[in-house]
Amino acid sequence: MKIGLLYELDGLANATRAYEIKNYLLKHGYNVELIDLCKEKYEPKYFYRKAKLRNFLSGKGWNYTYLAENIKLRANIIEKKIKNYQFDAVICGSARNAYVLTKEINCLKIFDCPAPWTSELKQNKNDFLLTDNDINALAEFELEIYKKSDYVAFHWEAYTYYIKKNIYNGNNLIKLNWGCHPQKIRTKYNYPYKIVYIGNLSNNWVDIPLLKKLVKLNNSIDTYGLPKPIDEEIKLLNYKGYAPTLDVLLEYQLGLVTINKNDKLHCEGFSAKYLDYISYGLPVLEPEWRNVPGLSEKSIFYNEENFIEQINKYSDKKIWQEKSDEVYELAKNLDWDITLQPLLKILK
């Protein structure tokens, strides 16, 4: 069986998932072709050049006309490119490219959606030239993709619950959670403790202002991620660059998650960093306004007022070790070899 993986290999979480799925399917005997949709040949050049100028003049992101036309044109380009491969199944892991799944491409169509994308646009519409009506119109594209895909999955089941409740409750929704690789060598207790933040440093929902406040409260926090902050913020974040390997987590005792409390979607959403932390046995500090089923039950909840109190509590070796063992057990149940098993059932 020949399977095409259509992903944007951006060097971040989406690329991680693409490679994990590829390796998993290869291990089970499938013929897999991973196609990088970040490459220029998949970009409608005329609209891209025009939109870049508009973006420069406005100081904001793309408008509705660009997004709608781009979605359609990218689907046409991808459809032509992949026809020659004669895939038996395609898995598309990019929302802006997934409109190709509405086409008659003569194979099984699986939409591996990172998150409900028009809901994300609503949370961040000030970064775009979009009105509520524009976003509602784009939501029609999203709904069509859900309906015309044979299967639809999200990076974490909490997003599936959200979709069922607010957008679409089709029988083709499946569970295909993010996974991790529990490490044989785990982090060890140490005092004075060190705290780490790894991940995206640009999206509004990450809440960089909160991260800066926490670093100010406790300068044992180190920050890794992209994009690189401006010079004035490097010191405020204790920025250490882009982590060359997740093994840097072995130097730390607690992992940190931040989230904007006004972003209701991501307060119930998912952070890939959470699984990275627990795969090394790091207990996770998570804002008290966050609730992610299947993960948050094991979190150490904090707010700005009790942050120091919470981390001091886990400076006790016995308490820290119990929590570390607890989250490491969770990581073992979220091994990629377990979370990706539903793929084998639908590809048979």
Disulfide bonds with the S-S distance in Angstrom:
none
